[in-house]
Amino acid sequence: MAEKYYFIGIKGTGMGPLAQILHDQGNVVLGSDIDRFTYTQAPLEAAGIQILPFAAKNVLENLDATFIRGNAFEDDQVEVAAALKAGVKMISYPDAVAQQVDRATTIAVAGAHGKTSTTGLLSHVVKNLAKTSYLIGDGTGHGVENSDFFVLEADEYRRHFAPYHPDYAILTNIDFDHPDYYHDLADVRSAFVDFAHGVKKGIVAWGDDPSLQNLGVDVPVYYYGDQADRDDFLITNITKTTSGSSFSVSFRGKDLGTFVIPIFGQHNVFNATAVIAVAYLENLDLKAVAKHLLTYPGVKRRFSEKQVQDITIIDDYAHHPTEIQATIDAARQKYPDKEIVAVFQPHTFTRVIAYKDEFAKALQAADTVYLTPIFGSAREAQGTVSAQDIANELPAGASILKEDDVSPLLKHHDAVLVFMGAGDIQKYEFAYEKLLGQIQPDIN
């Protein structure tokens, strides 16, 4: 029987996909969010899902709905406050996702880095082999009635993944992040260990991460990586080219085949191997898996590319030093003979305080670095550090861009410009593209 759902914060990177899943399952779905355009709203609009501006009256006009509350909203948010006052049924986003977990064989992808890319790759492969619903943190979701599989990106922030009890979990890594919530690496690891204890069938974990060893769970833990004395799913014969990577995988001495991915960077070889591992454990046809790995189109804001005149522009969500390093590594693999220019928007003051030196070290892999002012958050409107503090740690320094003047970028020709950040870095990218469009290309 169809139900009605109202999403408070429907454009969120998790909320949007969940709204799409519930809509695809035949439910009535609508919601509200800010007026400003975000890249996550396009799939909602394509599905015909109504998006309203935040207003208390929306609650009163939809009292028959189950309200799903976005993680970012406190009790004083206008619609949350109205819903609490009206006494309507309201559940959290994680609890709403948890309701989907028990409907199919669920594979949850968790990790400090790489979870969106891995979830996207896993969804792409599995949906071509079986009836699959999926929720990806790039704003993409799809629901199928009576799914065989549910592929889920599980977010560790504020332990949001705690209510999930999937059949399988892929754990890509554990790293200290979200310093506004977690105290240290041990605190982050405790959240992942608690999550791991809720997994029902098995865990596929990156073997090179010491924090993923000795999880103390009752289900089998299968490690993937390139160390023969440690990893169950062993990667060998890695070949990287300007069109992607090829590699072989074996499971405890049994050859599983050679695989090719049209994406870049060592991290994506590891991500693909995690997908192959889960497919093997679920007895999926590995030849078909190999076929569909080849056609993976990527996910939004993860190494998304476009060409404007002689400039290659890459847009990426990277906002942690490990992610910056991986993104620049991928750009080097695909464009080994071009200048790599990093344009990085630091995300939150607490993260910059925690990782100022690490940001500088990761950015040094680029040929030239530009920074923008720090993008704050609702919880951190200002802080005691600035982007200049990162620039001061770079041996070659870095220019600080202004939103209304990105003209310094115009001095780069036949180059790769990598725009990285989790805030609104795209406004700098779009301003640069507009400037490029005003310049007539040299046809001589």
Buried (B, 14 or more C-beta within 10 A) or exposed (E): EEEBBBBBBBBBBBBBBBBBBBBBBEBBBBBBBEEEEBBBBEBBEEBEBEBBEBEBEBBEEBBEBBBBBBBBBEEEBBBBBBBBEBEBEBBBBBEBBBEBBEBBBBBBBBBBBBBBBBBBBBBBBBBEBBEBBBBBBBBBBBBBEEBBBBBBBBBBEBBBBBBBBBBBBBBBBBBBBBBBBBEEBEEBBEBBBEBBEBBBBBBBBBBBBEBBEEBEBEBEBBBBBBEEEEBBBBBEEEEBEEEBBBBBBBBEEEEBEEBBBBBBBBBBBBBBBBBBBBBBBBEBEBEEBBBBBEEBEBBBBBBBBEEBEEBBBBBBBBBBBBBBBBBBBBBBBBBEEBBBBBBBBBBBBBBBEBBBEBBBBBBBBBBBBBBBBBBBBEEBEEBEBBBEBBBEBBEEEBEBBEEEEBEBBEEBEEBBBBBBBBBBBBEBBEBBBEBBEEEEEEEE
